[in-house]
Amino acid sequence: MTKSFIKIKPITGNSEKHNTREIEPKYLINPSAENISFGDMTISKKRAELEILVKEKTGRKMQAKATPIREAVILLPDDNNALNVQALANLSEELEKRYDIKTFQTHIHNDEGHVNDKGESRYNYHAHLVFDWIDHNTGKSLKLDKKDLSEIQTLTAQALDMERGEKGSKSMSLNHREYRGYLEIKDKLEKEFSQELNKSQDKEIREEIIKQRNEKQRRNSKGISR
């Protein structure tokens, strides 16, 4: 069973265009089911709304580098849109009730993954929840600690009826490009040994990819500092 995973981070300039497929990534494959996108308003409109709120509540203008809007990337168990939309709605409701995290956009992607050498599609089913990350009573950014984030991982697993990732384990999350590389390596090894990889072997592949990512970041950082 795929383990649940949620990662929350500030949005980027292309988040909305990526999520709505206004800009289609080069790595898309034929979708196994329809993509889903819906929400209350655009990111730019939400940002403008929050800038007014922050000014009213704090008396200060929101800083340009502020991150009042964030998004979560969430692994999904399959491409059952009806069940997944309801599960994400339940999760969003729980996040607002417990932590005042307000979801204003939901996107489900069933078109990312990898096609192996047999022509079989291996999908990376996932969703993006886009959040208003401001306390509307104070006008300040929400503050969550490690315990809160751990509980959110548990809530996500419960909402999607998935196995929870190990508590305290290092993140094994991969970005889109890394995930395709992971699937390619996994397919190659499973073909070579004529059997599925076990959990330990799967983890080793992910750790090696992340190790290479970190090494590349260190090299780039040294290059910039010179």
Residue pairs with C-beta under 8 A, 6 or more apart in sequence:
1 77
1 162
1 163
2 75
2 77
2 162
2 163
3 75
3 157
3 162
3 163
3 164
3 165
3 166
4 74
4 75
4 153
4 156
4 157
4 160
4 162
4 163
4 164
4 165
5 73
5 74
5 75
5 153
5 156
5 165
5 173
6 72
6 73
6 74
6 75
6 152
6 153
6 156
7 72
7 73
7 171
7 173
8 70
8 71
8 72
8 131
8 149
8 152
9 70
9 71
9 73
10 67
10 69
10 70
10 71
11 43
11 67
11 69
11 70
11 71
11 130
14 23
15 43
15 71
15 128
15 130
16 22
16 42
16 43
16 105
16 130
17 23
18 25
19 37
19 71
19 105
19 107
19 109
19 128
19 130
20 37
20 107
21 35
21 37
25 112
25 176
27 112
27 176
27 177
27 180
28 111
28 112
29 111
29 112
29 113
29 114
29 115
29 121
29 123
30 111
30 121
31 110
31 111
32 79
32 110
32 111
32 121
32 123
33 79
33 80
33 81
33 110
34 81
34 110
35 107
35 108
35 109
35 110
35 111
36 81
36 85
36 106
36 107
36 108
37 105
37 106
37 107
37 108
38 105
38 106
39 104
39 105
39 106
39 130
40 46
40 104
40 105
41 49
41 104
43 69
43 105
43 130
46 69
46 104
46 132
47 68
47 69
50 62
50 68
50 69
50 132
50 134
51 61
51 62
53 134
53 136
53 139
54 60
54 61
54 62
54 66
54 68
54 134
54 139
55 61
55 62
55 139
56 139
57 136
57 137
57 138
57 139
57 140
58 138
58 139
58 140
62 68
66 141
67 133
67 141
68 132
68 133
68 134
68 141
69 130
69 131
69 132
69 133
70 130
70 131
70 133
71 128
71 129
71 130
71 131
72 128
72 129
72 131
73 126
73 127
73 128
73 173
74 88
74 91
74 126
74 127
74 128
74 129
74 156
74 160
75 125
75 126
75 162
76 84
76 108
76 125
76 126
76 127
76 160
77 84
77 125
77 160
77 161
77 162
78 84
78 125
79 110
79 123
79 125
81 108
81 110
84 108
84 127
84 160
85 106
85 108
87 159
87 160
87 161
88 106
88 108
88 127
88 129
88 159
89 106
90 159
91 129
91 155
91 156
91 159
91 160
92 103
92 106
92 129
94 155
94 159
95 101
95 103
95 131
95 152
95 155
96 102
96 103
98 151
98 155
99 142
99 144
99 148
99 152
100 135
100 136
100 142
101 131
101 132
101 133
101 142
102 131
102 132
103 129
103 130
103 131
103 132
104 130
104 131
104 132
105 128
105 129
105 130
106 127
106 128
106 129
106 130
107 127
107 128
107 129
107 130
108 126
108 127
109 124
109 125
109 126
109 127
109 128
110 123
110 125
112 123
112 124
112 126
112 176
112 179
113 121
113 122
113 123
113 124
113 179
113 180
113 183
114 121
114 122
114 124
114 179
114 180
114 183
114 184
114 187
115 121
115 122
116 122
116 183
116 184
116 187
117 187
117 191
122 183
122 187
124 176
124 179
124 183
133 141
133 142
134 140
134 141
134 142
135 141
135 142
144 152
150 167
153 164
153 165
153 167
154 164
156 162
157 163
157 164
157 165
172 203
172 206
172 207
172 210
174 182
174 206
174 209
174 210
178 209
178 210
178 213
181 209
182 205
182 206
182 209
185 205
186 197
186 202
186 205
189 197
189 201
189 205
190 196
190 197
197 205
